[in-house]
Amino acid sequence: MLAAQGYDVWVGNNRGNRLSRDESDSCPVYWNYNFDHLVEYDQPAIINGVLQETGKEKIIYVGHSQGSTQFLLGLGIHTHFQSKIAAFIGLGTVVSLENTKSHLVLVLLAKLYLL
């Protein structure tokens, strides 16, 4: 729908699915990764790749499930990306506040949900 309305839509793809199989024969190390690698290396590669290809200064990032979680964790590691993101939309974000001890954070988030 967004592409039909004229938006430039890019779909990021993590390693480890059927669309990444071509890499397995040529580079076995490619498959030796964990979630930290996706956040540390793949996330910046996707964001920088889109910015480079489009020539834009900022992107709107829409993540679903693991993609949302990767993005949130990535911003904590790659703080310079904050200036490259116009907006973030997290769909089905896999994040839990179960261990959050800050009363202030919990109250602020509760207020956001009530708006």
CORHUWO-V286146 format. One record per residue. N is the residue number from 1. PHI is phi in radians with two decimals (NA if undefined). Layout:
N,PHI
N,PHI
This chain:
1,NA
2,-1.16
3,-1.09
4,-1.13
5,-1.60
6,1.71
7,-1.36
8,-1.49
9,-1.93
10,-2.09
11,-2.03
12,-1.33
13,-2.41
14,-1.33
15,-1.16
16,1.65
17,-2.21
18,-1.07
19,-1.39
20,-1.83
21,-1.13
22,-1.05
23,-1.31
24,-1.10
25,-1.31
26,-1.47
27,-2.63
28,-1.04
29,-1.12
30,-0.94
31,-1.52
32,-1.62
33,-2.49
34,-2.41
35,-1.06
36,-1.03
37,-1.15
38,-1.07
39,-1.27
40,-1.32
41,-1.96
42,-1.23
43,-1.01
44,-1.09
45,-1.09
46,-1.16
47,-1.10
48,-1.12
49,-1.10
50,-1.13
51,-1.09
52,-1.17
53,-1.16
54,-1.56
55,1.31
56,-1.44
57,-1.61
58,-2.45
59,-2.25
60,-1.76
61,-1.80
62,-1.98
63,-2.07
64,-2.13
65,0.95
66,-1.05
67,-1.10
68,-1.20
69,-1.12
70,-1.01
71,-1.10
72,-1.08
73,-1.15
74,-1.08
75,-1.14
76,-1.23
77,-1.57
78,-1.85
79,-1.09
80,-1.16
81,-1.27
82,-1.00
83,-1.37
84,-1.78
85,-1.99
86,-1.38
87,-2.83
88,-2.21
89,-2.14
90,-1.78
91,-1.89
92,1.07
93,-1.09
94,-1.65
95,-2.45
96,-2.16
97,-1.78
98,-0.93
99,-1.76
100,-1.24
101,-1.71
102,-1.34
103,-1.10
104,-1.05
105,-1.06
106,-1.12
107,-1.15
108,-1.09
109,-1.17
110,-1.07
111,-1.14
112,-1.08
113,-1.19
114,-1.46
115,-1.23
